[in-house]
Amino acid sequence: MARCMLHEKNLPKQFWAEAANTAVFLQNRLPSKAVKNLTPFKAWYGYKPSLNFLSIWLFVLHLCSSG
């Protein structure tokens, strides 16, 4: 997923860590057959995660790299 994110936005490899962190974050909040169609987050913590703060990945990367 991280490689696809970098490729889609034509970003250099220096953003690999940010892409990988974002990919893992998203994977933990997507339903999984491994935990009976729950999200791994809900299976671990017992409640549904809030996703209200999510924004476009490129915008978040830009903020992180310029700060």
C-alpha positions as CSV (number, residue, x, y, z in Angstrom):
1,M,0.0,0.0,0.0
2,A,2.8,2.4,0.8
3,R,4.5,1.9,-2.5
4,C,1.2,2.5,-4.3
5,M,0.7,5.7,-2.3
6,L,4.1,7.0,-3.3
7,H,3.7,6.0,-6.9
8,E,0.2,7.5,-7.2
9,K,1.4,10.9,-6.1
10,N,4.8,10.8,-7.8
11,L,6.6,11.3,-4.5
12,P,10.3,10.6,-3.9
13,K,11.5,7.7,-1.8
14,Q,12.3,10.1,1.1
15,F,8.6,9.9,2.0
16,W,8.7,6.1,2.4
17,A,8.4,6.2,6.2
18,E,5.4,8.5,6.2
19,A,3.7,6.4,3.5
20,A,4.4,3.2,5.5
21,N,3.1,4.7,8.7
22,T,0.0,5.9,7.0
23,A,-0.6,2.5,5.3
24,V,-0.3,0.7,8.7
25,F,-2.6,3.3,10.3
26,L,-5.3,2.7,7.6
27,Q,-4.9,-1.1,7.6
28,N,-5.6,-1.1,11.3
29,R,-8.9,0.7,10.7
30,L,-10.2,-1.4,7.8
31,P,-12.3,-4.5,8.4
32,S,-10.3,-7.8,8.4
33,K,-11.4,-11.4,8.1
34,A,-8.7,-12.3,10.7
35,V,-10.9,-10.7,13.4
36,K,-14.3,-11.7,12.0
37,N,-14.9,-8.5,9.8
38,L,-14.1,-6.1,12.7
39,T,-11.4,-3.6,12.4
40,P,-8.2,-4.6,14.2
41,F,-8.6,-1.4,16.2
42,K,-12.0,-2.4,17.4
43,A,-10.9,-5.9,18.1
44,W,-8.1,-4.6,20.3
45,Y,-9.6,-1.6,22.0
46,G,-13.3,-2.7,22.0
47,Y,-14.7,0.5,20.4
48,K,-14.9,1.9,16.9
49,P,-12.2,4.4,16.1
50,S,-13.0,8.0,15.1
51,L,-12.0,8.8,11.6
52,N,-13.2,12.4,11.6
53,F,-9.7,13.8,11.5
54,L,-8.6,12.0,8.3
55,S,-7.7,14.1,5.3
56,I,-6.0,13.7,2.0
57,W,-2.7,11.9,2.4
58,L,-0.7,14.3,0.2
59,F,-1.9,17.3,2.2
60,V,-0.8,15.6,5.5
61,L,2.6,14.8,3.9
62,H,3.1,18.3,2.8
63,L,2.4,19.6,6.3
64,C,4.9,17.1,7.8
65,S,7.6,17.9,5.3
66,S,7.4,21.7,5.4
67,G,7.2,22.0,9.2
